[in-house]
Amino acid sequence: MKKIFKEKTALFSIVLFIIMIISMIVAVGIGPVSIDFIDVWKVILYKLGFKIAGIAHLENNIERIVWYLRLPRVILSAIVGSGLAIAGVSIQSFTKNPLSDPYILGISSGASTGAVAAVLTGVFNIFGIFAMPMGAFIGSLVAITFVYTLSRTKEGILPIRLILTGLAVSSIFSAFTNYLIYSSNNESGIRNAVFWMMGGLSGSKWIYIPVPLVVLIISIIVLFSLSNGLNTMLIGEQTAIVLGINIKFIRSIVVLLCALLTGTLVAISGSIGFVGLIVPHITRNFVGSDHRKVIPISSLLGALLIIWADVVARVIVSPEELPIGIVTALTGGPFFIWLLKCNRYSFGSE
């Protein structure tokens, strides 16, 4: 079966894409208010300008739930899952460390500090409904700047230095975040901040979609174009140099792109763990370590994972909802252990 996936990766990608689209439509219909699969299609096609018979008989609240509440949320789920997965692929390839994930750069901690500051102090209220996302994005940019500046050497950005710097910066921002929560008397704000820190897509709006979608598309295109270089770097730096690969350039592009992508996604969704760690491993287990295969497959599997994790988060304690980070940790941790026990592959092998 794995041999088929490796040889028929294009077909595998098409099948996964079709499954993703069907999953998105099904996910829109699942929630405290159940909506028929056909009705979801009717609303979407009607809003896209098609003449749909029977649309007038649908209740107005069904149309609002589908188009204004659930569909943007499901689309953002796919974007966030896809983005975190390919960010995980890129940072694992860069560091040649199978335990690396997108948050190793300290981005999550910086974003958490910015988001918590926005909620508890109102420092970013000038951005209105974008106060928390903007606070998170600004916090992530500050963290990225520190890590990138401190990890640069004459030889460029060294993987081990990047990891250690990221851990140090992450701990500093985590301390700031904990202090803000500890010193605040705003119980409602603390609850909202803690919920955001565990990851969630409640309150998703269409206006939140364009920026992360554009960043995701650009990231996929650029990383895919660097596939040969990433493949060679996994074999060894000396081999890459002999083959004429500009390691410094590729490292800089990968770090900046991963930082921008992760910072943008975390600003919208909060910290959703395990996606950037386990999805690349699942993908390599099926198609090998060729980044021309790993990048598209990981993006689709990551999207599927978060789409269904968000569905579980919405319904498991309905009418309340769990943070997605809890769902991904509870399911991702045991699954990762099972994957390691039942399957063996060498990181960087074909």
Beta strands, then each sheet from edge to edge (+ up, - down):
strand 1: 152-153
strand 2: 156-157
sheet 1: 1+ 2-
end
